[in-house]
């Protein structure tokens, strides 16, 4: 495949070329979107990474050889394969083995053979590129598995990486892996090993690929290539191709809903339970109370719709006592914007290296899936802080990686962070400072009966309960939360059903309100309210009579 500056499918190739021939290291790691298809920019015909690498380097290296656990040692040219078998006979004669009749696939004997072969290439002055597929299986992050075989492989690779003769004679070893965090970190951080990332396809790549698909499958959609490319951000080209193949096989047209569903499926599959894809069913018209907060978000939403995103906040900290509707407000904001919403699930793991690998998967997806809203509930517990210890520094590294990503200004207006907590005072300053979660928006309980009645009507619409004929009057003037009012409404609807009434009567509602007892955690609620007041970054968001 001839590469050009106009090729959007492999922009990383130039960086790889520079690293391979810089003369500073013999070993490199190619990671990221390594299992995607790579189309030809001229005709759209797809190939895999191994084929692209061979086509790119067949004239730059005398020999190209590949190794993985399933296929073992393979050469791309038949002539090189024959020469290898001949040299293997000499290896057998010296070591007393019989590998020429049965080439081993197991790592230790395979690497021993490859080491001898690369040394022979040095003596014969033949530049050689060794491509090691699925490197994370050979050099895993789990240091506890550093048994004899792992030590041998690591020692061999370490010799290759810093061997001056290997560097001088153009002997190169390229490890292929999906995630750097899956590899042994001593390898990743070695000064003798370079790394090159293959990113997810950008807009230009998705658009060009879509154009080729539209030529291939005529009349499959009424959507333009620009629209499809814009709304499939985060998808691999394989996922995009599968969308066209499925629609063609089922003789269906690709619609806006098709793209939304495919994106949802892809995010859930790629993140394997690390992110939950939310589908907002509400907008700000469904949110009762919180007038100042809603007005602030309406202005922000207007800027997003006008594509004026350069000065939008990097993120939002939604705080307030439990039951104030923080999650519902965020989902309503996302529903108003009309962008995908994902929610962090527990990405931490008991297995060494798995937590960092999980976070790398999440960040890799978010980097290309924008515009997107990211919801982190109970953020103070979910994200941790720099001071956490007892896990070999994993929590500190995870916190640092996430904090750095959240403050990357090139994603301003593209990735919208929503951190929610009832205890913002427990959230590290690093995450809630300006440049990360910049806008701190406090939510409070409704105070007057009119506010409580507004909540009741909104919650009635949410739950499909008729409330237009009802009035909410609390004779005790308690500080009821939105969650309390919803509980009262659902209890009243249940009682109406038991009494075989078509709808809730005013008398029944009054009875339920008078008998309702909310669990009393007043000290906790007061502490949460005070924390929300102290965190507020805009006085207009505070209730009357409160100064920050």
N, C-alpha and C positions, 0 to 999 in steps of 0.2 A: 504494500500500500504506500503510495508516494505521499509524503507529508508536505503540506504547504502551510503558509502563515494564515491562510483562510480556513484551515481545517479546525472546526470547533470541537471535534470528538477526542482529540488527544493533545491538548495544549501542554500537558505535562511532559511530553516527549522531548521537548527541547531541554528542559531541566535535567531529564535523565541522561541525555547525551552529554551534557556538560559535566555531570557528575562522573559518568563512566570514563571519560577521557581526560579528566582534570589531572590525573597522575598523582593523586593524593591518597587514594584508597582502592583496595581490590575488592571490597565487599560492600554491597548496598542493599537497602530494603525498599521495595516498591509496595506500597500499601494503599488502602482505601477502597475505591470502587473497582476492585480487581476482577470481579466475576461478571461484570456487565459485558454486553456486546459492544463492539467498536465498528461502526459503519464506515464504509468508504465515502468520503465527502462528494465524490463524483457521481456514483451510481447507487449509493445507499446500501450496497451489499454488505451484510454483517459478517464479522469474524470475531474470534476470541482473542484474548490478550496474547496467548502464546504464539498464535499465527502472526499477529502484528509485530511482536518482538523479533520473530524470525525474519519477516520481510524487511524490517528496518535495519537489522544487523547482519544479514547474510553476506553483505559485501564489506562489512567493517571488521568482522572477525573471521579468522580462518576456519574455526570450528564452533558450532553451537550445540550444547548438550543440555538435556533436561533431566531432572530427577524429582519423583514424588513417590510416596509410599505405595500407591496402587500400581503405577506403571513401571516403577523402577527407573533404570538408566536408559534414556532414549536419545538418539541423535536425529537431527532434522534432515540430514543428507544420508542417503544410502551408502555412499562412498565412505563417509566418516564412521558409519556403523561397522562396515567391513574392516576398516583399519583398527577400530577399537577391539573387535573380536580377535584380530591378530595379536595386538598388544596384550590382550587378556590371556592368551595362551602362554606368553612369556611370564606373565604374572603368576599363572598357575604353576609353571615349572619351578619358579623361584620359591613360592610359598607353599607348594604341595597341595594346592586346592584344585577344584574342578569347575571353576566359575564360568569358563568359556562355553561349557555345555548347559549351564543353568545359571544365568546371571542373577545374582541375589537382589531382592528388593528391600531386605531388612537394612535399616540405617547404618549399623556399624560396618558390615562388610562392604556395603555400597560406598560409604565414604572412604573406606580404606582404598578401594579400587579407584575412586575418583581422585583421591590424593596422589596416587601413583601416576594416574593419567595426566593430571595437571603438571606434575613435575616433569613428565616426559615432554609435554607441550612446551615447557620452558626451555628444555635442552634443545628441542627442534625449532625453537623460535617461532612457534605457531600461536598466534593470539587466539584465546578461547573464552567463550562466554558460557558459564554454567548457570542455568536457571533452576532454582529450587522452589517447587510449588508447595503450597500449604506449609510454609515454614513454621507456623505456630504449633504444628504437631511435632516438629523436631526440636524446636527451641522454645518450649512453653514458659509461660510466666511463673508457673508453680516451682519455686525453688526447692520445695520439699521433695520434688521428684528428681532431684539432681543425683540420680543413681549412676552406675558405671557407664552405661550407654550414653546418657545425657552429658556426662563429663567428657567422654571421648569426642562426641560431636562438637561440643563447645570448644574444646581445646583445638580440634582440627580447624574449625572456622576461625578461631582467634589467630592461629598461625597464618591462615590465608589472608586475613584482613590486613595484617601489619607486615607481611613478607615483602621486602623491598624489590626482590626479583620478580615477584608476581605483578607488582605495580609497574615495574619497568617493562616487562615483556607482554603487557596487555592481557594478563590473566584476570578475568573478572567473575565474581560470583554475585548473582542477583537473587535475593530472597523475596518471595511473593507471599504476602499475608494481607488479611482484611484489616486488622486493627493492630496498631503498635502495642497497645496495652496487653494484647494476648501473647506477646513475645517476651522472652527473658529480658528484663530491663538493663542488665549489664551489657547485653548485646546492643540494645537500642541506644544506650548512652555512650557507647564506645566512641572515642574520637577517631577510630579507624573505619567507622561504618557510616555511610551517608544514607539519608532517607529521602524519598520522593513520594509525594501523595498523588494518587489519581482521584480527583474530586468527582462528585456526582455531576451528571451532565447539566450545563448551564442553559440559559434561555436559548442562546444561539444554537446549541447542539440539539435541544429538544425541537426547535422550530425546523431545522434542516431535516432532522429525522422524520418529523411529522409530514413535511412536504413530500419526502420519498414515499411514505406510507399512503398518503392521499393519492399519489400517482398510481400506486400499486392496487389500491382498493377504491375505485371510483364510486361515487354516490354513497359512500358509507356514512357520511355526516354532512350536515349543513353548517357546521362550525368552521371558522377560518383557522389556518395553521397558527396564527399569532395567538388566538384565544386559547387553543389547545396547549400550546407551549407555555403560556403564562400560567395556566391553571393546573399544570401537571408538575409544578416545581416540587422537587424532592423525589420524584419518581426516577427509577433507573430506566435506561432505554429498553431493557428486557421487559419491564412492567408495561411500558408504553406499547411495545410490540405486541404483548399478550392482549392488551386491550383491543387492538385492531384485529388480531387473529380471532379472538372470541366473538367480536361483533360480526365479522365476516362469516364465521362458521355457523352462527345462529341467525344469520341474515337479519341482523338488527342494526339500527343506526346508532352512532355514538352521539349522545346528548350531554347536556350539562350535568344531568343526574348521573350518567354513566361515569363521567370524569370524577365527580365527587365520591362516588362509591369506590372506584378504583383507587383513588388516593387514600381513602380511609382504610381499605384492605391492605394497601402497601405499607402504610405507616404501622399498622398493627402487626403485620408479618415481620417487618424489618426490626421492630423494637421488641418483639416477642414478650409482650406483657409489661414492658418498662414504661410505656406511655399508653394512656387511655384516650381514645379518640372521642371527643364529646360532640354531640350534634345539638346545638342550642335550639330549643323550640320556642323561646321567648325573646322579646326585645325590651327596650326601656319602658315601653308603654305598660308592661306588665308589672313594673316595679313600683310598689307603694312607698311613699315617704322619701327620705333621702334626697330632697329637692336639690340641694346645693351640689351634691355629688353627681346627680343625673345631669344637671346643667353643665358641669365641667366636662363630663364624658361626651355630651352631645356636641360640644365645640370641638373636641378632639376627633370625634367620628367624622364631623364635617370636613376637617382638614385631610383625614385619611381618604375620604371619598373624592376629594379634589386633587389627590396625589401630592399634597403639600406636606410631606413627611419629614423634611430635613430638620425641623426643630421640635419634633414630638418628644415626649419623655422616653427615656430608655426603658422605664418600667414603673410599676405602681405597687405600692404597699397598701393593701386594704385591711384595715384593723378595726377593732371594736369588740364589745362584749359578745359572748356566745349568743347565737340566735338572732343576730341583727340582719342576716341575709347576705353575708359577704359572697358566698358561692353563687347565689342566685343573681346578684347584681353583676358579677363578672360574666356569667353565662349570658345574661341579657345584653351586656355591652358587646360581647363577641357576636351574638345573634344580630345585633343592630349593624355591626360592621360588615357581616357576611363573609368572614374568613374562617378557615379551619381552626379548631380549638383542641389542644391536647393537654392532658393533665398528667403531671408526674406521678408515677406509682413508685413503690419502694424499689429503688434500683440498687440498694446495698445488698451485699451477699456475704455469707460466711466463708466463701472460698477465696483463697489468696488470688488477687489480681482480677477477680470477676467484677468487683465494684467499679474499678477504673475502666475496665472494658465496657461495662454497661453504660457508663457516662460517655465514653467515646462514641458509642453507637448513637446515643441520644443527640449529642452535640453535632455529630456528622450529619444526621438527618435534619436537624433544625437549620443548619447552615444553608441548606438548599431548598427547604420546604416553605420558605416564607412567600407571601405574607402569612403569618401564623401567630396565634395567641397561645402563650404557655402559662398554664395555671399550676401553681404550687400551693396546695392547701397545707395548713399546719406547717408553714415554712420554717418556723423556729426549730421544730423537731426534725423535719425532712432534710434540711441542708447542713446542719451541724455548724462547726466553726473551726478556726485555725488552732484553737487550744485543745481540741479533742486528741486523746492519746490512747495507747493500749492496743493499737492495731497496726503497728509497724509503720506509722505515718500515712496510712491509706486515707483516713478522713481528712487530714491536712492537705494532701495532694488533691483529693476530690474537691474540697472547698476552694482551693486556689484555682483549679481549672475552671470551675463553674463561675467563680467571681470574675475571672479574666474574660471569659466568654460573654458574660452579661454586660461588661463594660466596653465591648468592642463597638465603637461608634459606626462602623460600616453597616451594622444591622439596625441602626436607629430608624424607627418607622417601619421596619420590616418584621422584626420579632418583638412582640409585645409581651412583656413579662408581667404577670399578676401574682404577687406574693400575698397570701392571706394568712392571718394569724390573729388570735385574740390576745396574744402576749408579744407585741412588737418589741417590748423592752428586752426580751430574750433573744431577739434576732441580732446577729453580729453587725456592728456598725459598717463593716466592709461591704455588706450587701444592701443596706438601706441608705447609704450615703448618696449624695448627688453624683450622677454619672452611672448609677445602677438603678435601684428602685427610687426614682427621683420624686415622684408625687406620692405623698402619704395621705391617704383619704380615710378619715375616721367615720364610722357608722354608729348610730346610737338608737336606743329604743324609742318608739313613738311615745309622746307625753300626753297630749290631749286626746279626748274621746274622738274628735274629728280625725286626728291622725290614725288612731286605732281603727276607726271605721274605714278609712282609705285602705289600710292594710287588709282588713277583712274582705273588702270588695276585690282587691287584687288577688288575694289568696283564693277567693271563690272562683275567679276566672281560671286560675292555675289548676284548681282541683275539680272544675266542672260542677261547682255548687252554686245554686241561685242565691244571691244575697241582696239584690237591688231593693227588695222590700224590707230589709232589716236595718236596724240601728244598733250600733255597738255602744253600750253604756256599762262602764265598770263602776259599781257603787263604791268600791274600795280605793279607786284611783291608784292601782298598783303599777309598778314599772314592768308591764308585760312586754316580752320580746315578740318579734315577728313569729318566731317558732311557737311561742305560747298561744298567740292568736290563731295560728293555723291549727294547733292541737284542739283549741276550743271549737273551732269551726267543724273540724272532722268529727269530734265527739258529738256535736249537735246534729250533724248529718246522720250519724250512726243511730242516735236516739230517735230521730224522725223516722228512720227506716224500721226500727223495732216497733214503733207505734203506728206503723203503716200510714204515715203522713206523706203527702206528695212532695212537700218542701218543709224547710225549717220554719216554724212559727216564731214570732217575736217573743212569746211567752217561754217557749222552749229554750231559745238562745239566752234569754235573761237568766233562766234557771241554771243553765250550764255555766255561764259566766260567774254566777254567785258561788257555785260549788267547786269551781276550778281552783286547784292548789298547785302552784308551780314549785318545784323543788327549790329550797332556799339555800343559795350559795352567795349571799349578798356581799360578803367580804371579797370573794373572788371577782364578782361582777364589778364592784367598785374599783378594785385594782385594775381590771381590764379597761374600764372606762377612763380612769386616770391615765393609763399608759397610752390609750388612743389619743387623748387630748394633747399629751406631751409630744407625741410623734407627728401631729398634724403640721403640714408645711404650707397651709393656706388658711388664714383666719376666717375667710368666707365660708369655710366648711364646718365651722364650729357652731353649736347651738347658741342662741342669744343668751347674753349674760355670762358667757365663758370667754376669757381672754387667754391666749397661749403665752 
